[in-house]
Amino acid sequence: FGTWELRGHAATKAVTAALAAGYRHLDTASMYGNESQVGQAVTASGVNRSELFVTTKIWNDDHGFDRSRRAVEQSGRRLDGQNAPNPIDLVLIHWPGGSDRLDTWRQLEALLAEGAVRAIGVSNYSVADLEQLAEISSITPMVNQIEFNPLVYRRELPTLDYCRTAGIQVTAWRPLFKGRGLDHPLITEIAGRLDRTAAQVLLRWSIQHGVVPLPKSSSAGRMAENLAVFDFELSTEDMESLNTLGEL
């Protein structure tokens, strides 16, 4: 469940509803300004923390060996309260900008070794960025979060192929085109034929590419709809048609 652009009470309400609907992976970031609200919703939900997987991200201003450690510690306190925060399940470098981002990665490796985080990765990294990181890292990023939907499939295919070969799990922000894909004639035709919604078709497309989509919604009905994607499959022909959507 993605939380970008959710703030204040709206963020707490949406995450609470998502947890009630059955979501167990929550994606936030320090830049989103809602880590505290995500943490409050988790605490109030009654869901055992061991059942959840929470991702956050280090923002550009916090690059550097020492600054990034402080940033992760602050994120942990916001997510789990001031007392003895749990290890964060996954911490990503939000963007590959900044000359000191390699020092940030070295700090993430140290935090992983200490058990302060359970997994580390990157976001918005191209093949060139990943190759540069590979030259200095002792640990391969476990995740690369990128924009991934049929409209950008061709552009992102080199990154997807690289991550598959390297054993990096790709997660998808904006898997629904930010809603712009829901009225596309090809998507609505497939959805109508399968008696599914356009959003379900798009999420299923990501899943069949081996990508973990991170849909966001403030509607409890749409949250439930977006989870109901594991009882059908898109045909090879439909997958290939969607793969060329960005070229149409």
C-alpha positions in Angstrom: 0.0 0.0 0.0 1.6 3.3 -1.1 1.2 6.4 1.0 2.6 9.2 -1.2 0.6 12.4 -0.9 -1.3 11.2 2.1 -0.8 13.6 5.0 -2.1 14.1 8.6 -5.4 12.5 9.6 -6.0 11.4 6.0 -2.8 9.3 6.1 -3.8 7.7 9.4 -7.3 7.0 8.2 -6.1 5.5 4.9 -3.5 3.3 6.4 -5.9 2.1 9.1 -8.4 1.2 6.4 -5.7 -0.5 4.3 -4.6 -2.7 7.2 -8.2 -3.6 7.9 -8.6 -4.6 4.3 -5.7 -6.9 4.5 -2.6 -5.0 3.3 0.5 -6.0 5.1 3.2 -4.1 3.1 3.2 -0.3 3.7 5.4 2.0 1.7 6.3 5.4 3.1 9.3 7.8 3.0 10.8 10.6 5.2 10.0 13.0 2.3 6.3 12.0 2.4 6.0 13.6 5.8 3.7 10.8 7.1 5.9 8.3 8.8 4.4 9.2 12.2 0.9 8.7 10.9 1.8 5.4 9.4 3.3 4.3 12.7 0.2 5.5 14.6 -2.1 3.5 12.3 0.1 0.4 12.7 0.1 0.7 16.5 -3.7 1.3 16.7 -4.5 -1.5 14.2 -3.9 -4.4 16.6 -2.1 -6.2 13.8 1.0 -8.0 15.1 4.1 -6.1 13.9 5.7 -9.3 12.8 3.0 -9.7 10.2 3.8 -6.3 8.6 6.5 -5.2 6.2 7.2 -1.4 6.3 9.4 0.4 3.8 10.8 3.9 4.2 13.4 5.9 2.2 16.3 8.3 2.8 15.8 11.7 1.2 18.4 13.6 -0.8 19.2 16.0 2.0 20.2 13.1 4.2 22.9 11.6 2.0 26.3 10.9 3.6 27.6 8.4 6.1 26.7 10.1 9.3 23.6 12.0 8.1 22.0 8.9 6.7 22.4 7.0 10.0 20.6 9.9 11.8 17.9 9.9 9.1 17.2 6.2 9.6 17.2 6.5 13.3 14.7 9.4 13.1 12.5 7.4 10.7 12.5 4.5 13.1 11.3 6.7 16.0 8.6 8.2 13.8 7.4 4.8 12.7 7.5 3.0 16.1 7.5 5.7 18.7 10.3 7.1 20.8 11.0 4.0 22.8 13.0 1.1 21.4 11.9 1.3 17.8 11.7 -2.0 15.9 14.1 -2.6 13.0 12.8 -1.1 9.8 11.9 -3.9 7.4 13.3 -2.1 4.3 15.2 1.2 3.9 15.7 2.6 0.4 17.9 5.4 -1.0 15.0 7.5 -2.4 16.9 9.0 -5.4 20.4 8.4 -6.9 21.3 12.1 -6.7 24.2 13.6 -4.7 27.9 12.8 -4.8 27.8 11.3 -1.3 25.1 8.7 -2.0 27.8 5.9 -2.1 28.6 6.8 1.6 24.9 6.5 2.3 24.9 3.0 0.9 28.0 2.1 3.0 26.0 3.2 6.1 23.0 1.1 5.0 25.3 -1.9 4.8 26.5 -1.1 8.3 23.0 -0.8 9.7 22.0 -4.1 8.0 24.9 -5.8 9.7 23.9 -4.3 13.1 20.3 -5.5 12.7 18.9 -2.0 12.8 17.3 -2.7 9.4 16.2 -6.0 7.9 16.7 -5.2 4.2 18.3 -2.4 2.1 17.7 -1.1 -1.4 17.4 1.8 -3.7 14.7 3.7 -5.6 14.6 5.2 -9.1 18.0 3.7 -9.9 18.9 3.2 -13.6 21.2 0.5 -14.9 24.1 3.0 -14.8 23.3 3.9 -11.2 23.2 0.2 -10.2 26.4 -0.5 -12.0 28.2 2.3 -10.2 26.8 1.1 -6.9 28.0 -2.5 -7.6 31.6 -1.2 -7.9 31.8 -0.2 -4.3 29.1 -2.3 -2.5 29.6 -5.6 -0.7 25.8 -6.2 -0.7 23.5 -6.2 -3.7 20.5 -4.0 -3.2 17.5 -6.2 -2.3 15.0 -3.9 -4.0 14.8 -1.2 -6.7 11.6 0.8 -6.6 10.9 2.4 -10.0 7.9 3.8 -11.9 6.4 0.7 -13.6 3.3 0.6 -15.7 2.6 -0.2 -19.4 3.1 3.4 -20.4 6.7 3.3 -19.3 7.4 -0.4 -19.8 9.8 0.0 -22.8 11.7 2.8 -21.0 12.2 0.8 -17.9 12.8 -2.6 -19.5 16.6 -2.4 -19.3 16.4 -1.7 -15.6 13.9 -4.5 -15.1 16.1 -7.0 -17.0 19.2 -5.9 -15.0 17.4 -6.3 -11.7 16.2 -9.8 -12.7 19.7 -10.9 -13.5 21.2 -9.4 -10.4 18.5 -10.8 -8.1 17.1 -7.4 -7.2 13.3 -7.3 -6.5 11.6 -4.5 -8.4 8.7 -2.7 -6.8 6.4 -0.3 -8.6 5.4 3.2 -7.8 2.6 4.7 -9.9 1.4 1.2 -11.1 -1.9 2.7 -12.2 -0.5 5.6 -14.2 -1.7 7.8 -11.3 -5.2 6.9 -12.5 -4.6 8.0 -16.1 -4.6 4.5 -17.4 -8.0 3.5 -16.1 -9.9 4.9 -19.1 -7.5 3.7 -21.8 -9.5 1.8 -24.5 -7.1 -1.2 -24.5 -7.2 -1.6 -20.7 -10.9 -1.2 -20.4 -11.5 -3.7 -23.3 -9.4 -6.3 -21.4 -11.1 -5.5 -18.1 -14.5 -5.8 -19.6 -13.7 -9.1 -21.3 -12.4 -10.6 -18.0 -15.1 -9.0 -15.9 -12.4 -7.1 -13.9 -11.7 -3.5 -13.3 -9.0 -1.6 -15.2 -7.0 -1.2 -12.0 -7.0 -4.9 -11.4 -5.8 -5.5 -15.0 -2.9 -3.1 -14.4 -1.9 -4.5 -11.1 -2.1 -8.1 -12.5 0.2 -7.0 -15.4 2.8 -5.8 -12.9 2.6 -9.0 -10.9 3.0 -11.2 -13.9 6.2 -9.3 -14.7 7.4 -10.3 -11.2 7.1 -6.8 -10.0 5.5 -5.8 -6.6 3.0 -3.0 -7.3 2.3 -0.4 -4.6 -1.2 1.0 -5.3 -2.6 3.9 -3.3 -6.2 4.8 -2.6 -8.2 6.6 0.0 -11.3 4.6 -0.8 -11.9 1.4 1.2 -13.8 -0.1 -1.8 -10.8 0.5 -4.1 -8.4 -0.8 -1.6 -10.4 -4.1 -1.5 -10.6 -4.1 -5.3 -6.8 -3.6 -5.6 -6.2 -6.7 -3.4 -8.5 -8.9 -5.5 -5.9 -9.7 -8.2 -4.7 -13.2 -7.2 -7.5 -15.3 -8.6 -7.0 -14.6 -12.3 -4.3 -14.3 -14.9 -3.8 -12.3 -18.0 -3.2 -14.3 -21.2 0.1 -14.1 -23.1 -1.7 -12.1 -25.8 -3.1 -9.6 -23.3 0.3 -9.2 -21.6 2.0 -8.6 -25.0 -0.7 -6.0 -25.9 -0.2 -4.1 -22.7 3.6 -4.3 -23.1 3.2 -2.2 -26.3 0.8 0.3 -24.8 3.5 3.0 -24.5 4.1 2.7 -28.3 0.5 3.1 -29.3 
